[in-house]
Amino acid sequence: MKLQNPSLIGIVARRILAFSLLAMVLQIGVVFADYWFDDYKLSILMLQQETETLSRAITRHEGRLTYRPDDELRQRYLERDGDVGAIYVRVRTASGSVLFSNCTTECAEHFLPLSVDVPSFWKRVIEPGKPFSVAGGQSFDRDGAPVLVELAIIKDPNGFMYSVLLHEMIDSMIVPMTLMFCLVIGATIWSIRSALKPVARAVKAADAIDPRDSGARLPVTRMPQEIERLVSAFNRLLARLGDLIQSQKVFSSSIAHEIRTPVAIAKMELSRIADPRARNAERDLDALTHVLEQLTSLARADAVDPSAYQRASLSDIGAEVAEATAPFVFDQGKSIEFVDHGTVPVTVIPGLVENMLRNLIENAVKHNPPDTAIVVTCGPGPRVTIEDNGRGLVDLPEHNEDLGYVKRSGQLGLGLKIVHRIAELHGATIAIDTARDRGTKITIGFAASE
């Protein structure tokens, strides 16, 4: 299975994501190193964060300030396993009244005297190094009354330092960079979509190009410079292809026209020779003339002027073609009948439609045995049907995208190619119903004129 090419938006978005994540990791590493090697700043942040968490249990009950830690606070600060390190907590008012304490002599050793006025923040180092051994306090206002929460951490048994580091990473780095990353991704996608809108219009224009229009080009208005150069190169390619196709059309028409006269002269000279071999040569020249006529018809179909389309009646066209081909059909031992069920006006190039119907009738004559009955039916509605009761299209190819195909008889099958090309020019549909020894029915449906 062929892999689908990635979109430009996907490529840019993935690269922005990769480099943003790399920048985030590097920035987190820088911030982590900055905090990790600055014990002073990190210890202050740790005391501020933990005393603020402890302050949540300060409440006023029956007009008095009280301290009631819940189970979570007790587990975090007041309960610990093992003998490494210690955590001491004391909550006091500005007047020196102790609301809560889990220490006695340790409080006197590590905290400020109760007689000292409540400061906004204080800190001292008990023992340098990590894990931290520090003491400090922070005051909080509760209903206009200052309350000092003091905390002493010995050897940091509960890993408060790592909690502070994680908190700083989230608040200072991860959240802001994530928001910035989302904004950058959104702005990038929006910018790329806006820049590629002219490209989308060029794609639609490319799909709508009529191969008959040698002057068709892709628009380059408001196109990004890099893509404009590509579109301009494509337009130059279209110009060169148009010149090449036009040369091929002129060559096909000219060669068919130039050969027709010498062939006619050769047939006239052969008619004067009374020899079976001359008759065989005449049949070969007739086959050559037929191929030349088909090539000329195909060249005409590829060189259509859009102004040649006009409103016409399929019934009139069908009747004229049936009448014009009747002598040829009768001379080959077949019969032809015209049936009109009523049609509606259509916008066509009458000469090409006549050519198409003539090709179908000639095919029905040449590829069927004597006494084959051919019926040309117009209508009901904008359609024409050519039907015969012959042997069927036994060598009909499944695909005929090429100029022609070689049939089992060795001849070029240009007739159906011409029919398909003319139908394509008119936006008509072709339905072929055929079976061996049961005949062939070819229906061509046109679009009715408004």
PyMOL commands that set and color helices and strands:
alter all, ss='L'
color gray80, all
select helices_A, chain A and resi 8-36+39-55+71-78+105-110+160-207+225-270+276-301+306-308+314-331+350-366+414-425
alter helices_A, ss='H'
color red, helices_A
select strands_A, chain A and resi 58-61+64-67+86-93+98-101+121-127+133-142+145-154+310-312+335-340+346-348+373-378+383-388+429-434+440-445
alter strands_A, ss='S'
color yellow, strands_A
deselect
rebuild
show_as cartoon
